[in-house]
Amino acid sequence: MTARERIAGNVAGYVDDRTGAAKWMKKNLTKVFPDHWSFLLGEICLYSFVILLLSGTFLTFWFDPSMREVVYDGSYAPLKGLEMSAAYASTLDISFEVRGGLLMRQIHHWAALIFMVGIVVHLLRVYFTGAFRKPREFNWIIGVGLLTLGIVEGFLGYSLPDDLLSGTGIRIAEAIIQALPLVGSYLAFFAFGGAFPGEAFIPRIYTVHVLLLPGIFLALITVHLMLVWYQKHTQFPGPGRTEKNVVGYPLMPVYMAKAGGFFFIVFGVTAFLGAVASINPIWLYGPYTPGQISAGSQPDWYMGWLDGLVRMAPPLETHAFGHTISWNILIPGLILPGIMFTGLALYPFIESWATGDKREHHLLDRPRNTPNRTAIGVMALTFTLVSLINGGNDIIATTFHLTINQMMWFARISVLVLPPIAFIITKRLCLSLQRADRDLVLHGRETGRLVRMPNGEFVEVHEPISAEKAWLLTSHEQLAPLELPEHDASGVRRPAALKNKLRNRISRAAAVAVPKATETERRELEGHH
Amino acid sequence: MKRLSRLRRHRAAGPILLIFALFTIGTTFQVASAVNKDATSVADRAVTIEEGKQIFLKGCSSCHGLNAEGGGIAPSLIGVGAASVDFQVATGRMPMADMSTQAMRKKPVYNAEEVNALATYVASLAPGPQVPGEEMLNYERDGSVAEGGELFRTNCAMCHNFAAQGGALTQGKYAPTLMGVEPRHIYEAMITGPQSMPVFSDKTITPEEKLSIIKWIKAAESEPQLGGVALGRVGPVTEGLLVWTLGIGLLVGVAVWLAMKAR
């Protein structure tokens, strides 16, 4: 034992005598994680959240969340001598007077965008591979909660500097609150402490942005990770991987190094963006006054699809009993997002209800092997993407010399037409990929080598695929459709007949598949060749 | 008589008379030449108008009519003034190449002299806003950047965007970018209201305020890229595009590399 090892041992022993950590550490540091690049997507969110906490704390040292009127006397000449809120003036000071302030502001904003991108791509990975299935439904719901809160938190941060763009965003938020039937105008007065914009809003959203929501985030992220820890990570199917084991590498040292290194990479990419690319140049927007607005006012991308829905909504209003119900805001601003987020959160339960699959799953699905789920996902993505594009319709119109009216009609029609088409195309694609898998297993890989037989016949030589590959392509299970009874033994309709009929129909649609290659089929064909 | 004769023979008489004579001749010439200049200017003006008319008949009358009275596809130009002609022709908007949505800025067809002739011709038809002179456009001296910014955000940004980069209007029309536009043309646009733009009369925005707006636009034009690449100064759309391409692209690339690495 070298001197160094002896000292390290002594220190470790000293700590262990007082904390008893050794036993816990020994167990948990050897915990095994499966290896796949897509399992690092969630880490992007975690790390950018840490970056957000650090850079955000820096910004709070100088930011003054107050609507107090001040006269700007900083170094940015085009705004010198203008009256503005202390919130805006202090954000200008962070940008131009505080050393490193602009870089920190830009890192904070880029990290927020990366946080939201990370959440979405992580969600897509979890969705398309079926990682949300039992026992992980709660963690899925927590994830959907984090996505929703992330949108709110990002919007509040965008609103804080009280520049012309953020004020415009708050105005739209106020309109959405007001669109609530009956209580809307009261709620808006309550939120803003009087008429818009008032003096209360900036201090209020500041508290929510820096205290309440980050606290909720910390709690939810902790639970999210603890559940991953406790339930163990899912893995892609492969030789030796079962529902009862996890094949991978231990946390210490492999994942400590990988995850730790990845943190610095995420920080590096964020800092790189913050250093080279301008984001939210509030000095160009100018201070907010309700009388001003800029062409091309847009929200950040994660709100863009909501803005796009509002932009395409036809002007529908109902006047009844002295009240106006603005359907044009209520539907795209509240009802549709409500339906989408509820559907998203409940999806694991809906799927297990539809397929009747109540078992635990720790092996992931390949998206092609669950055509219905994949197609539903692509359908929802298409809907969101069309809405997102319409959210930037004015910028797209001027860039590509299109008319904004045509853009809007394109969006109105395609937001209804394209998602079902996307569903059908995706489902067909999945099925033909299944067919390709089946062919690959049964006939092997096409080598492109043509051989002329003695009888003059030309054949292409197929090379059999490896046993591992064949196993990978055939290990998934293909669920049989539900056959719930609609009639009882004596042929009388059961009370639950309608419900059962619906479930049978949905599960039949979900179970459509190209039968996977079986061992018998393979043997038969081998005998033939 | 003796007194006069004595003065006549005075030593200073000669130089005084000489100065007097020179002064008189000079003044007379000055007055005469001024009159003369005016006379030639009127003649010149008539020539310029004639030149302008010839250009007009060749290049503009097929749409605007032989007497600038307008037609089915183009408005009457009687009373639009020299400022309007100078703006439309010197920025290349007229003659129009594509009549589908609106005249766009392009390389001017006519040179400065021809534009002046056209403007003088159209101004001769009926009085209208005049081309602002050099002295009038001294925005560096007479304008205020901060005030100009306020006025711009109140009156212009709703179409031209917060950083004067332009924006979309209905049916394919658009408010063009103001980057690289001559101060004279910005001024003329405000007083004549070309295409979809409203007229900002001197009562709505005073000439000094117009100069402040021009000064702010010029400041925006020469503003350095303060936070790094400006991404077009069109707001969050390009930022979102960058984060979904370069941002997540880099991170996923590294994730793939990490997953392959050091097993």
HADDOCK unambig.tbl for C-alpha pairs under 7 A between the chains (distance, minus, plus):
assign (segid A and resid 35 and name CA) (segid B and resid 259 and name CA) 6.08 0.50 0.50
assign (segid A and resid 36 and name CA) (segid B and resid 259 and name CA) 5.53 0.50 0.50
assign (segid A and resid 37 and name CA) (segid B and resid 255 and name CA) 5.11 0.50 0.50
assign (segid A and resid 37 and name CA) (segid B and resid 256 and name CA) 4.74 0.50 0.50
assign (segid A and resid 37 and name CA) (segid B and resid 259 and name CA) 5.05 0.50 0.50
assign (segid A and resid 40 and name CA) (segid B and resid 255 and name CA) 6.19 0.50 0.50
assign (segid A and resid 78 and name CA) (segid B and resid 145 and name CA) 5.31 0.50 0.50
assign (segid A and resid 78 and name CA) (segid B and resid 146 and name CA) 4.75 0.50 0.50
assign (segid A and resid 78 and name CA) (segid B and resid 149 and name CA) 6.88 0.50 0.50
assign (segid A and resid 79 and name CA) (segid B and resid 146 and name CA) 4.93 0.50 0.50
assign (segid A and resid 80 and name CA) (segid B and resid 146 and name CA) 5.94 0.50 0.50
assign (segid A and resid 82 and name CA) (segid B and resid 146 and name CA) 6.77 0.50 0.50
assign (segid A and resid 113 and name CA) (segid B and resid 243 and name CA) 6.79 0.50 0.50
assign (segid A and resid 114 and name CA) (segid B and resid 243 and name CA) 6.59 0.50 0.50
assign (segid A and resid 258 and name CA) (segid B and resid 258 and name CA) 6.67 0.50 0.50
assign (segid A and resid 266 and name CA) (segid B and resid 251 and name CA) 6.76 0.50 0.50
assign (segid A and resid 275 and name CA) (segid B and resid 228 and name CA) 6.45 0.50 0.50
assign (segid A and resid 276 and name CA) (segid B and resid 228 and name CA) 4.49 0.50 0.50
assign (segid A and resid 276 and name CA) (segid B and resid 229 and name CA) 5.99 0.50 0.50
assign (segid A and resid 277 and name CA) (segid B and resid 227 and name CA) 6.43 0.50 0.50
assign (segid A and resid 277 and name CA) (segid B and resid 228 and name CA) 4.52 0.50 0.50
assign (segid A and resid 277 and name CA) (segid B and resid 229 and name CA) 4.58 0.50 0.50
assign (segid A and resid 277 and name CA) (segid B and resid 230 and name CA) 6.64 0.50 0.50
assign (segid A and resid 278 and name CA) (segid B and resid 227 and name CA) 4.38 0.50 0.50
assign (segid A and resid 278 and name CA) (segid B and resid 228 and name CA) 4.82 0.50 0.50
assign (segid A and resid 278 and name CA) (segid B and resid 229 and name CA) 5.49 0.50 0.50
assign (segid A and resid 278 and name CA) (segid B and resid 230 and name CA) 5.32 0.50 0.50
assign (segid A and resid 278 and name CA) (segid B and resid 231 and name CA) 6.96 0.50 0.50
assign (segid A and resid 279 and name CA) (segid B and resid 239 and name CA) 6.57 0.50 0.50
assign (segid A and resid 280 and name CA) (segid B and resid 235 and name CA) 6.96 0.50 0.50
assign (segid A and resid 284 and name CA) (segid B and resid 162 and name CA) 6.61 0.50 0.50
assign (segid A and resid 284 and name CA) (segid B and resid 163 and name CA) 6.18 0.50 0.50
assign (segid A and resid 285 and name CA) (segid B and resid 162 and name CA) 5.58 0.50 0.50
assign (segid A and resid 291 and name CA) (segid B and resid 154 and name CA) 6.80 0.50 0.50
assign (segid A and resid 292 and name CA) (segid B and resid 153 and name CA) 5.99 0.50 0.50
assign (segid A and resid 292 and name CA) (segid B and resid 154 and name CA) 5.01 0.50 0.50
assign (segid A and resid 293 and name CA) (segid B and resid 153 and name CA) 6.94 0.50 0.50
assign (segid A and resid 293 and name CA) (segid B and resid 157 and name CA) 6.50 0.50 0.50
assign (segid A and resid 293 and name CA) (segid B and resid 158 and name CA) 5.17 0.50 0.50
assign (segid A and resid 294 and name CA) (segid B and resid 157 and name CA) 4.64 0.50 0.50
assign (segid A and resid 294 and name CA) (segid B and resid 158 and name CA) 4.21 0.50 0.50
assign (segid A and resid 294 and name CA) (segid B and resid 159 and name CA) 6.79 0.50 0.50
assign (segid A and resid 294 and name CA) (segid B and resid 161 and name CA) 4.89 0.50 0.50
assign (segid A and resid 294 and name CA) (segid B and resid 162 and name CA) 5.16 0.50 0.50
assign (segid A and resid 295 and name CA) (segid B and resid 157 and name CA) 6.08 0.50 0.50
assign (segid A and resid 295 and name CA) (segid B and resid 158 and name CA) 4.57 0.50 0.50
assign (segid A and resid 295 and name CA) (segid B and resid 159 and name CA) 4.93 0.50 0.50
assign (segid A and resid 295 and name CA) (segid B and resid 160 and name CA) 6.14 0.50 0.50
assign (segid A and resid 295 and name CA) (segid B and resid 161 and name CA) 4.35 0.50 0.50
assign (segid A and resid 295 and name CA) (segid B and resid 162 and name CA) 6.97 0.50 0.50
assign (segid A and resid 295 and name CA) (segid B and resid 167 and name CA) 5.54 0.50 0.50
assign (segid A and resid 296 and name CA) (segid B and resid 161 and name CA) 6.37 0.50 0.50
assign (segid A and resid 296 and name CA) (segid B and resid 167 and name CA) 6.28 0.50 0.50
assign (segid A and resid 296 and name CA) (segid B and resid 234 and name CA) 6.74 0.50 0.50
assign (segid A and resid 297 and name CA) (segid B and resid 235 and name CA) 6.85 0.50 0.50
assign (segid A and resid 298 and name CA) (segid B and resid 235 and name CA) 6.49 0.50 0.50
assign (segid A and resid 298 and name CA) (segid B and resid 236 and name CA) 6.03 0.50 0.50
assign (segid A and resid 298 and name CA) (segid B and resid 237 and name CA) 6.91 0.50 0.50
assign (segid A and resid 299 and name CA) (segid B and resid 236 and name CA) 6.36 0.50 0.50
assign (segid A and resid 300 and name CA) (segid B and resid 236 and name CA) 5.32 0.50 0.50
assign (segid A and resid 300 and name CA) (segid B and resid 240 and name CA) 6.76 0.50 0.50
assign (segid A and resid 301 and name CA) (segid B and resid 236 and name CA) 6.99 0.50 0.50
assign (segid A and resid 301 and name CA) (segid B and resid 237 and name CA) 6.79 0.50 0.50
assign (segid A and resid 301 and name CA) (segid B and resid 240 and name CA) 5.23 0.50 0.50
assign (segid A and resid 392 and name CA) (segid B and resid 237 and name CA) 6.46 0.50 0.50
assign (segid A and resid 394 and name CA) (segid B and resid 167 and name CA) 6.93 0.50 0.50
assign (segid A and resid 394 and name CA) (segid B and resid 168 and name CA) 5.28 0.50 0.50
assign (segid A and resid 397 and name CA) (segid B and resid 168 and name CA) 6.52 0.50 0.50
assign (segid A and resid 398 and name CA) (segid B and resid 167 and name CA) 6.43 0.50 0.50
assign (segid A and resid 398 and name CA) (segid B and resid 168 and name CA) 5.57 0.50 0.50
assign (segid A and resid 402 and name CA) (segid B and resid 172 and name CA) 5.80 0.50 0.50
assign (segid A and resid 403 and name CA) (segid B and resid 170 and name CA) 6.80 0.50 0.50
assign (segid A and resid 403 and name CA) (segid B and resid 171 and name CA) 5.01 0.50 0.50
assign (segid A and resid 403 and name CA) (segid B and resid 172 and name CA) 3.62 0.50 0.50
assign (segid A and resid 404 and name CA) (segid B and resid 170 and name CA) 6.00 0.50 0.50
assign (segid A and resid 404 and name CA) (segid B and resid 171 and name CA) 6.18 0.50 0.50
assign (segid A and resid 404 and name CA) (segid B and resid 172 and name CA) 6.18 0.50 0.50
assign (segid A and resid 405 and name CA) (segid B and resid 170 and name CA) 6.43 0.50 0.50
assign (segid A and resid 405 and name CA) (segid B and resid 171 and name CA) 5.69 0.50 0.50
